[in-house]
Amino acid sequence: MDARILSVTSRTATIELVSDYCYFLPFECEIFANGKSYGKINRNVFTIHNLEPDQEYILLLKKDEEKLADLTFRTEPESFVVDVRDFGAKGDGKTLDTFAVQAAIMSCPEGGTVVFPPGTYLLTPVFLKSNLTIEIQKDAVLLGVSERTLYPILPGLLSSKLGEIYLSSWEGEPAESFASLVTGIGVENVRIIGQGVIDANANFDDWWFNPKVKRIAWRPRSIFLNRCKNILIEGITIRNSPSWTVHPLFCKDLKLLTLNIVNPKNSPNTDGINPESCSNVLIAGCRISVGDDCVAVKAGKYEVKQKFDVPSENIEIRNCLMEHGHGAVVIGSEMSCGVRNVKVSNCLFVNTDRGLRIKTRRERGGYVDEIELKNVQMNGVFVPLAINCFYNCGADYDPLYSSDKVVADVNERTPTIGSIVMKNVLCEDVKSMAAFVYGLPEKKIEKIYMENVRIEISKECEVFNPEMFDGVQPVCRQGLLFKNVDKLVLKNVVVENQVGEKIMTINVDKLVEEG
């Protein structure tokens, strides 16, 4: 079995085993580094903690006495170690530690590590700076204050004679929002590592109460990154987010590895990871269980495109477990600057409403292209594939124009959906419908390609609305529906236990079916 290094810091290394398994291994293997055991794992992607800086390691993975993989790496050097307690942080869960923590961050020399030892650090938002590592050690908790009046506000835009800077957002457009518990603005070369917890401390008495109402400013995220580059977030648990959990905006070269993101199933807008207008993003080995979309790739609304026009592109999502969200991997609905080259592989989707979901509508413009789902397993998902060009959510929704199924004029605000590929996908215990794909009549989906896809619909199916779509009816045990598609290719696609037709096509120009 081959292994590859995804990241190395001064104190950690994240490794990916190259296999056909989805997230979990069917066996346990033991990790040895320089002859020392670092425990057993049963996942394709794992992080080794508590390494020494500037040290060469020989890594060996063994199943019983069988060698599975080996490789060599060297940890990064570390200039200084800065303990937040030396700056006055108490870590007692009662004392507000924000000033002490911010002082430690700002004082840390380049190439140093700010360390949170075990304890509970009560915080309002802290701001990152470039060229440092933050280690949240095991049994350390960064706990957010619930009182919103203690949070600074980020304006949506900063304006001067030199132009505008998009500083803060809410659902795809500039809007004043509270700063997030961990906020990075224009920083580079930052690593947030460890086995500890960021607990934003949201609940239904404060941040999640009446969530569609703006109170002073829009809700914060847990981690917000704006115009950042070369960022690693690895190993930590993030929970109880006020809204989106990890929200990078206009960022490049991101690695989000072995994260454990947990928000209640009924918590509003608590998406897991939402890269927006970002490029070169790797999401690997993460376990995400949230109250909205698990991973949602976004690219702003139409007004943002007019001023900034930065697409999301070159995004890989590998070996992740996604549970209980509205969608496992989602594109949109804010996608006006364009989304291209998103590759999802070796992932496991469990009990999400939808598997791969693309949502857009007239007025958004933009494009979605080169989306690939490969070697993925789904269990208990309601609709494995959902593509909706009539998405009926948001304050900018025009119920007459955006929901009209009659052919409309094509203009710059007409969205384009290009190539969507599903290969080697197994869907078991599907709760409602095999696929719901509904393009625009005036701008059909260009190509849907499905190969070696098996969808087993549960005989104890649940009635469910396959998409947020005016006029759609709840369904149960339905097959594959494709409407308004240029080219549909189905190779060895199996649907079991549906009631009625396996494949329903309406206004599909070319259908190629094999196997």
N, C-alpha and C positions, 0 to 999 in steps of 0.2 A: 504494500500500500504506500502510495506517495504522500508526502507531507510538504506543506509550504508555509513560510513565515508570512503572516499578515502585518505584524507590527512588532517592533522591539523598542522599549524605552529603557531608562536607567534601572528600572525595578521590575519590569514585566516583559512577557513575550506572549503573543497570540499566534496559535498554530491552527492550520486548517488541514484536515485529512481529506485527500482527494478520493472520493468514492461515489457510488450511485445511491447511497443511503440519504434519506431526507432528515436532516437535523440530528436524529438519534442514530447511534450505532446499535446493532442487535447484540452487542456484547460489551463488556467492560475491558478497558486496557489501563495499564499503570504507566505513569509518567516518571521517568528518571532524568535528572539533569546533573551531570558530573557525578553520577553514581548515587545521588540522593533521591529518594522517592518523594514526589510531589502529589501523591494521591492517585485515585482512579477516576476515570471519566468514561462516559458513554455517549459522547456527542462528537460530531465532526469538527467543531470549532471550540477551542478552549484556550483559556488564559492561564499562564503560570505566574504566580505572584511571589513577592518576597525574594526576588533575585538581588544580587549585588551589582552596583554600577561598574562599568568598564571591565567586565569579566567575560571571558570566553566560556561558553557552555556547549557541551556535547549532549544533545537530547536523544533519548531512547524511549520508544513506546513498545510495550510488551503486552501480549495477551497470554496469560499464564507464562510459559517459558518461551513462547514464540515471539520473535522480533517482528513488529509490524512496520516500523519506520524509524529512521534516525536522521538527524541533521545537526549542523553546527551554527551557532550565532554568537555575537558579542553584544552585550548590553551597552547602552550609551553611557558616556561619562556624566557626572553630576557635579556641578561647581559648588553648590551650597545646599544645605538642608535647613529649611526655615519652619520651625514649629509654631503654629498659631498660638499656643499657650504662652510662649515667650513674649508675645505681644499683648497679653492680657486676656485672651479668650478663656472662658471658664469651662465651657463644655458641660454645663450642669443642666441644660434644658430650661433654665429660668432666666439667666442673665442674657441680655441682648449682646451678642458677640460680633455684630456687624463691623464696628469700628476697628476692633482688634484684628479681625480677619482681613479687612481691606488694607490695613496698615501692613500686615504680613505680605500680602500679594504685591503691593506697591514697592515694598522694600526688598523683595527677593531679587538677587542678582541674576543676570542672564544665564540661562542654563541650569538654574537652581530648581529645587522642589519645595513647594509649600505643603506641609504635612498636617493632616487632621488626625490626631491620635484618637483612640476610642473615647466616646463621649457624645453628648447631644448638644449641638451648637445652634442656638436660636438665632435666626438671621432674618433681616430684610435683604433686598437685593445686593449682591456683590458683583463687582465689575472686574473682568479679566484684563491682563496685559500680555504683551507678546513675549515669546521665548521663555516659557516656564512650564513646569509640570505641577499639577495639583494631585496629591495622593490622598484619597479618602480611605483611611484604613478600615479593616474589618472592625465592626462594632462602633464605627463613627457614623453619626447621623447629622446631616445638615437639615435643620428643621425650619420651615418657613413660618413667619409670623402671619397670622390670619387678618390682622387689622390693616385694611387697604390704605388708610390715611398715612401709614408709615412707609408706603412704597413710592419711590419717585416715578414720575410720568415721562415717557418718551414721546415727544411730538411725532406726528406722522411724517412731516417733511421739515427739513431745514433749508431755508432759502437765503440766497445772497445774490449779489450782482454776478457771481461766478456760476450760478446755477442752483440746482436743487439736489439735496441728498435725501433719499428715501430711508428714513430712520426706523420707523415702527409701523406695524400693519395690523389689520384685523380682517381676516377672511379675504385676502388677496388684493387689498388696496390700502393706501396710506391712511393711518388713523392713530390717534393718540392712545397708547396702551401703557399699562403699568410695566415698569421694568421687571424682568424675570428674576427668579431667585439666583440664577447664574446667568449673567449677561456679558456678551463679548461684542464689542463694536470695533471693527477694523483691526482685529488682532491677528497675528500669525504665529505659527509654531507653538501651539498650546496643546498640552496633553492633560486630560482629566482621567485618572486611573484609580484603581483600588477595588476593594471588596465591600466598601461602605455604601451608604444610602443618601440620596437626595430626596427628602420628603417635603414636597411643597405644601403639604398640610391643608389641602382644600377639603371642604366638606359641604353638605347641603344647607348648612346654616349661613355660609358666607359666599365663597367664590362660585359654587354651583347653584346657589339660590337665584331663581328668575334669570336664567343665563342669557336671555336675548336682550336684556335691558342693560344699557351702558350706565354704570354708576361711577361717576367721576371720570374714569377712563375704562377702556376695554380690559378684559382679564389678562393677566400675565401668562407666560408659559413657565415651564420649569427651567429649561435652558433655551436661551435665545442668542443666536449668533448672526450678526449682520456684517456683510462684506469681510468675512474672515477667510483665512487661507491656511492650509496645512494644519488641520485640527484632528486630534484623536480623542474620542471618548470611549472608554474601555472598562468593562468588568463591573461597573457599579449598578446598583438598583436605583430606579427613579420611580416614585409613586405619588399618588394623590395630586396630580397636576391640576391647576385651575382651568387650563384649556389645553392646547396642543402641548405635548410633553417636551419634545426636542424639535425646535424650529430653526433651521438654518435658512437664511435669506441672502441671496447674492453671494454665496460662498463657493469656494473651490477647494478641491483636494481634501475631502473629509473621509475619515474612517470612524464608523460607529460599530464597535465590536463587543460581542458577548454581554450586551446590556440586558438587564431584566427590568422591563417597564410594566408597571401594574397600576391600573386605575379601575375603579368599580365599573361593572358592566353597564350600569345606568347613569354614569357620570357624563355630563353634556360636553361635547366638543373636545374630549380628551384623547385626541389622536395620539398615536405613539411617536412616529418619526415623520416629519413633513418637510422634506427638502423643497424649497421654493426658489426657482430661478437659480439653481445650483448646478455645478458640473464636477465630474470626476468624484463620485460618491460611492463608497463601499459600505454596505450594511451587511454584516455577517455574524452568525452565531447568536443573534438576539432572540430573546423570548419576550413577546409583546402580548399583553392581555388588557384591553382598554374598552372604553365606552363609545368609541367612534371608529374611525379607520385605523388599522394597525400601522400601515405605511401609506402615505398619500403624497405622491409626487405632484407638485403644483408649479405654476408659472404665472401667477398674477391675473388680474382682470384686465379688460380692454383698455381702461384709462391708464393703467401702468404701462402697457405696451406702447402707448403713444409717447411716453417720456423716457422709458428705460430699456424696454425690449430685450430682456436677458432670458434666454430659454433655460430649461432644465435638460441636461443631456449627460450621457455616459454615466449611468447609474446602475450599479450591480447590487442585487439583493440575493444573498446566498445562505443556505443552511440556517434559516430562521424558523422559529415556531411562532405562529400567530393564532391567537385565540379570542373568541367572543366579540370581535369588533363588527362594525357595520360592513366593512370590507377588509380583506387581508392585504392585498396590494391594489392600490387605487390610483388612477390618474385623473386629476381634476378635482372639483369642477373648474377651479381657477387655473386656466391653462392658456391664456391669451398670448403669452410670449412664446409658446411652443414647448412640447416635450418630445424628446427623441432618444432612441437608444437606451431603453430600460430593459435590463435582462434579469430575470428571476429564475433561480435554479435551486434544487435540492432543499426546498422549503416544505414545511408541513403546516397546513391550514386546518384548524379544528374549531368547529362550532361558530364560524363567522357567518354573517348573513350572506355575504358574497365572497367569491374567491378573487379572481381578477375582475376589477371593475373600472370602467372608463365612463366618466360622466361629463357632459358638456351641453351646450345649447346654442341656438342662434343668439347673436349679440356678443358672444365671447370672442369670435375669431380664433386665430391661432391654429395649431396643428398638433396631432398626436401621431407618432410614426415610429416604426422599428421597436415594437414592444414584443418581448419574447418571454414566454413561460415554459420552462423546460425541466423535466424530471421533478415534478411536484406531486405531492399527495394531499388530498383533501378528505376530511372525515367530518360528517355532520354539518356540512355547509348547505345553506338553503339554495343558492344559485351559483354554480361554479364559475360561469362566465356571464357578465352583465355589461353591455355597452349601451349607453343611453344618451342619445343626442337631443333629448327633450327634458332634461333635468329641471325639475320644477321647484328649486329651493333657492332662497336668498332674497335680499331686499331689492335687488335689481331685476328680479324676474318679471317679465311682461307676460301675463297669462294669455293674452290674445295672440300676440306675434310668436312667442317662443313655443307655444303649445300647438299651434295650427299645423295639422298634418298635410295640408295642401302645399304644393310646390311653391316656394318663395324665390325671389330674386337672389342670385348669388352676388355677394359683395364682400368687402374686407372684414365684415363681422360674421361671416359664415365660417364655422369651424371645419377643419379637414381632419379626417381620420384615415391614416395610411395603412401600413402593414401590421397585422396582429397575428402572432404565431403561438400555438400551443402544441407542444410535443412531449410525448411520454408522460402523460398526466393520468393519475388514477384518482377517481372521486367515488368514495363509498358513503353509504347512508345519506345520500343527498335528500334534503328535506322537502324540496318544492319543485324545482324546474331545472332541466339540464343546462339550458343557456337561453338568455334573453338578449338579442342583439337587434337594435333598432336605430338605423341611420336616418339621415335627413333625405327626403325625396329629391331635393335639388342638388345635394352633394353627398352621394352615396359613400359608404365606407369602402375604401379601395380594395382591401384584400383581407379575408379571414382564412388562415391556414391552420388546420387541425390534423395532427398525425399521432397515431397510437394513443388515443384518448379513450378511456373507459369510464363511463358514468353509470353508477348503480344507484337508482332512486329507491329510497326507502318505501316499503309497502305501507308503513305507518306514517305517511307523508303529512305535512302540516300546510294548511292554507296560508299563503304568503303573497304579498305584493312583490313581484320580482324587481321592480325599480320604482323610484320616485318620479312619477310620470302621470300627467293628467289623463284620466280615462282608462288607465290600465286596471285590469281586474285581478283580484287575488286568484292564485292558481295552486294546483296540487297535482303532483305526478305528471308534469308536462315534459315533453321532449325538448328538442332544439328548435328555437324560433330565430329566423334570420329575416330581416326586412330592410330593404334599401341598401343592398350590398352589390358592388361591381363584380367581384370574383370571390367565390366560396370554394375552398378545397377541403374535402373530408377524406382522409386516408386512414383506414382501419379505425374508425370511430364507432364505438359500441355504446348504446344506451339500453339499459335494462329496466324493466318494471314500469315504463311509462304507460299512461293511459292515452290512447289515441296514437297519432302519427309520431314516428321517431324524429322526423325532420319536417319542419314547416318553413317554406320559403315564400316570400312575397317580394316582388320587385327585385329579384336577384338576377343579374344579367348573365352570369356564367357559373354553373355548378359543376365541379369535378368531384366525383365520388368513387372511391376505390376501397375494396375490402369490406 
